[in-house]
Structure formats: C-alpha cells, structure tokens
Amino acid sequence: MVIVVVSGYAAGFAQDIEAGQHGLAADEQRRSVGPTRDRPPTTLLLTALGPCTSMTLTMYARRKPWPLERVSGDSSPARSTLRIARSARPRKGCLIGLSGRSA
C-alpha cells in the first residue's frame, strides 16, 4: 500500500505531494497573478480518474470476454469522453453503452 504525503505552507496554495517513490506538485490557479507553479488540483484529479476508468473498462471487457484493442479518452472539469477500439463487433453494444457513462 502506498502512503501519500502532502505538504504546503500557509503563505500560498502550492503543495508538494509524495506518493511512494513518485513526486508531484499542485498549485491553485491564480488568474490575476499569472501562471502557477504546477498543476491545479482539478487536473490531478482528472489525471487519476482517466486511467482508473480506462482500466475498469478493460477489466470488464476481459471478464466478459469481449474483444478490445484500445481504450483512450480525454477529460476536462466539464466533461469526459472515452473512445473504445474494438477488434470485432461488441455483443449487444454493451461497451458502447458504458462509454457514455464515464466520469
């Protein structure tokens, strides 16, 4: 199990994040001041949700077993889209139905 440690100073919103051996940084967007030091928290959240959704669809297809070549997608705070590449026709359109319900 990975322990995530987040730390920041009270003077601003910049945060240093350690997740196991990986390091990240987050900073809230400041429209009036200019660019931030790093990614805003919403971007980090979408970065986590995208792979999780893609892996879930892949796992679901393997269990059925449905032919699946690739799952890809893009996300913004307003909307997420997944594209599913099949190597053959899906059974009863199940994967296509799932793609519209993504995060």
Phi and psi in degrees as GROMACS dihedral restraints (atoms count N, CA, C in turn):
[ dihedral_restraints ]
;  ai    aj    ak    al  type     phi  dphi    fc
    3     4     5     6     1   -89.6    20    10
    4     5     6     7     1   135.1    20    10
    6     7     8     9     1   -98.6    20    10
    7     8     9    10     1   129.4    20    10
    9    10    11    12     1  -103.1    20    10
   10    11    12    13     1   126.9    20    10
   12    13    14    15     1  -116.5    20    10
   13    14    15    16     1   126.8    20    10
   15    16    17    18     1  -120.9    20    10
   16    17    18    19     1   133.5    20    10
   18    19    20    21     1  -143.7    20    10
   19    20    21    22     1   147.7    20    10
   21    22    23    24     1  -160.1    20    10
   22    23    24    25     1   165.8    20    10
   24    25    26    27     1   -99.7    20    10
   25    26    27    28     1   151.7    20    10
   27    28    29    30     1   -68.3    20    10
   28    29    30    31     1   -16.7    20    10
   30    31    32    33     1   -69.4    20    10
   31    32    33    34     1   -25.6    20    10
   33    34    35    36     1  -146.4    20    10
   34    35    36    37     1  -163.2    20    10
   36    37    38    39     1  -109.3    20    10
   37    38    39    40     1    -3.3    20    10
   39    40    41    42     1   -60.3    20    10
   40    41    42    43     1   135.2    20    10
   42    43    44    45     1  -130.5    20    10
   43    44    45    46     1   136.4    20    10
   45    46    47    48     1   -99.0    20    10
   46    47    48    49     1   133.8    20    10
   48    49    50    51     1  -123.7    20    10
   49    50    51    52     1   128.9    20    10
   51    52    53    54     1  -119.1    20    10
   52    53    54    55     1   122.8    20    10
   54    55    56    57     1  -123.8    20    10
   55    56    57    58     1    93.8    20    10
   57    58    59    60     1    65.3    20    10
   58    59    60    61     1  -123.0    20    10
   60    61    62    63     1   -89.5    20    10
   61    62    63    64     1     0.1    20    10
   63    64    65    66     1  -101.5    20    10
   64    65    66    67     1   139.3    20    10
   66    67    68    69     1  -116.5    20    10
   67    68    69    70     1   138.0    20    10
   69    70    71    72     1  -134.8    20    10
   70    71    72    73     1   169.7    20    10
   72    73    74    75     1  -141.4    20    10
   73    74    75    76     1   147.4    20    10
   75    76    77    78     1  -133.1    20    10
   76    77    78    79     1   149.7    20    10
   78    79    80    81     1  -154.3    20    10
   79    80    81    82     1   136.8    20    10
   81    82    83    84     1   -70.5    20    10
   82    83    84    85     1   143.2    20    10
   84    85    86    87     1   -67.6    20    10
   85    86    87    88     1   138.0    20    10
   87    88    89    90     1  -121.3    20    10
   88    89    90    91     1    97.3    20    10
   90    91    92    93     1   -62.7    20    10
   91    92    93    94     1   -37.7    20    10
   93    94    95    96     1   -83.6    20    10
   94    95    96    97     1   -21.4    20    10
   96    97    98    99     1   -94.0    20    10
   97    98    99   100     1   -30.0    20    10
   99   100   101   102     1   123.8    20    10
  100   101   102   103     1  -160.9    20    10
  102   103   104   105     1   -64.9    20    10
  103   104   105   106     1   152.3    20    10
  105   106   107   108     1   -92.2    20    10
  106   107   108   109     1   170.2    20    10
  108   109   110   111     1   -69.0    20    10
  109   110   111   112     1   -38.6    20    10
  111   112   113   114     1  -149.9    20    10
  112   113   114   115     1  -165.8    20    10
  114   115   116   117     1   -67.0    20    10
  115   116   117   118     1   142.9    20    10
  117   118   119   120     1   -71.6    20    10
  118   119   120   121     1   156.2    20    10
  120   121   122   123     1   -56.5    20    10
  121   122   123   124     1   -34.9    20    10
  123   124   125   126     1   -63.1    20    10
  124   125   126   127     1   -35.8    20    10
  126   127   128   129     1   -66.0    20    10
  127   128   129   130     1   -41.0    20    10
  129   130   131   132     1   -64.5    20    10
  130   131   132   133     1   -38.4    20    10
  132   133   134   135     1   -63.7    20    10
  133   134   135   136     1   -45.7    20    10
  135   136   137   138     1   -64.8    20    10
  136   137   138   139     1   -33.8    20    10
  138   139   140   141     1   -62.9    20    10
  139   140   141   142     1   -34.3    20    10
  141   142   143   144     1   -79.8    20    10
  142   143   144   145     1   -39.8    20    10
  144   145   146   147     1   -71.2    20    10
  145   146   147   148     1   -34.1    20    10
  147   148   149   150     1   -59.5    20    10
  148   149   150   151     1   -57.1    20    10
  150   151   152   153     1   -62.7    20    10
  151   152   153   154     1   -35.4    20    10
  153   154   155   156     1   -62.4    20    10
  154   155   156   157     1   -44.8    20    10
  156   157   158   159     1   -65.1    20    10
  157   158   159   160     1   -44.3    20    10
  159   160   161   162     1   -62.0    20    10
  160   161   162   163     1   -44.1    20    10
  162   163   164   165     1   -65.3    20    10
  163   164   165   166     1   -37.4    20    10
  165   166   167   168     1   -64.2    20    10
  166   167   168   169     1   -45.0    20    10
  168   169   170   171     1   -62.9    20    10
  169   170   171   172     1   -40.5    20    10
  171   172   173   174     1   -63.6    20    10
  172   173   174   175     1   -45.2    20    10
  174   175   176   177     1   -61.8    20    10
  175   176   177   178     1   -42.7    20    10
  177   178   179   180     1   -61.9    20    10
  178   179   180   181     1   -44.5    20    10
  180   181   182   183     1   -64.1    20    10
  181   182   183   184     1   -38.3    20    10
  183   184   185   186     1   -65.6    20    10
  184   185   186   187     1   -38.7    20    10
  186   187   188   189     1   -70.0    20    10
  187   188   189   190     1   -26.3    20    10
  189   190   191   192     1   -72.5    20    10
  190   191   192   193     1   -36.6    20    10
  192   193   194   195     1   -81.2    20    10
  193   194   195   196     1   119.3    20    10
  195   196   197   198     1  -107.9    20    10
  196   197   198   199     1   141.2    20    10
  198   199   200   201     1   -69.3    20    10
  199   200   201   202     1   132.7    20    10
  201   202   203   204     1  -147.2    20    10
  202   203   204   205     1   127.7    20    10
  204   205   206   207     1   -96.3    20    10
  205   206   207   208     1   -43.4    20    10
  207   208   209   210     1  -160.1    20    10
  208   209   210   211     1   145.1    20    10
  210   211   212   213     1  -124.9    20    10
  211   212   213   214     1   127.5    20    10
  213   214   215   216     1  -139.8    20    10
  214   215   216   217     1   159.8    20    10
  216   217   218   219     1  -163.6    20    10
  217   218   219   220     1   173.4    20    10
  219   220   221   222     1  -140.0    20    10
  220   221   222   223     1   150.7    20    10
  222   223   224   225     1  -136.4    20    10
  223   224   225   226     1   149.5    20    10
  225   226   227   228     1  -141.3    20    10
  226   227   228   229     1   166.8    20    10
  228   229   230   231     1   -58.8    20    10
  229   230   231   232     1   -22.3    20    10
  231   232   233   234     1   -92.3    20    10
  232   233   234   235     1   -25.5    20    10
  234   235   236   237     1  -161.9    20    10
  235   236   237   238     1   148.4    20    10
  237   238   239   240     1  -125.7    20    10
  238   239   240   241     1   143.1    20    10
  240   241   242   243     1  -134.3    20    10
  241   242   243   244     1   133.2    20    10
  243   244   245   246     1  -115.3    20    10
  244   245   246   247     1   140.2    20    10
  246   247   248   249     1  -116.3    20    10
  247   248   249   250     1   130.8    20    10
  249   250   251   252     1  -116.6    20    10
  250   251   252   253     1   123.7    20    10
  252   253   254   255     1  -100.9    20    10
  253   254   255   256     1   122.3    20    10
  255   256   257   258     1  -107.2    20    10
  256   257   258   259     1   148.6    20    10
  258   259   260   261     1   -89.1    20    10
  259   260   261   262     1   -11.9    20    10
  261   262   263   264     1  -154.0    20    10
  262   263   264   265     1   174.3    20    10
  264   265   266   267     1   -62.6    20    10
  265   266   267   268     1   137.4    20    10
  267   268   269   270     1   -72.6    20    10
  268   269   270   271     1   152.0    20    10
  270   271   272   273     1   -76.9    20    10
  271   272   273   274     1   119.0    20    10
  273   274   275   276     1    56.7    20    10
  274   275   276   277     1    22.3    20    10
  276   277   278   279     1    66.8    20    10
  277   278   279   280     1    24.4    20    10
  279   280   281   282     1   -63.2    20    10
  280   281   282   283     1   -45.0    20    10
  282   283   284   285     1   -67.2    20    10
  283   284   285   286     1   -37.2    20    10
  285   286   287   288     1   -62.5    20    10
  286   287   288   289     1   -39.9    20    10
  288   289   290   291     1   -63.6    20    10
  289   290   291   292     1   -38.8    20    10
  291   292   293   294     1   -67.9    20    10
  292   293   294   295     1   -34.2    20    10
  294   295   296   297     1   -63.0    20    10
  295   296   297   298     1   -28.9    20    10
  297   298   299   300     1   -77.1    20    10
  298   299   300   301     1   -11.0    20    10
  300   301   302   303     1  -102.9    20    10
  301   302   303   304     1    17.4    20    10
  303   304   305   306     1   -68.6    20    10
  304   305   306   307     1   163.6    20    10
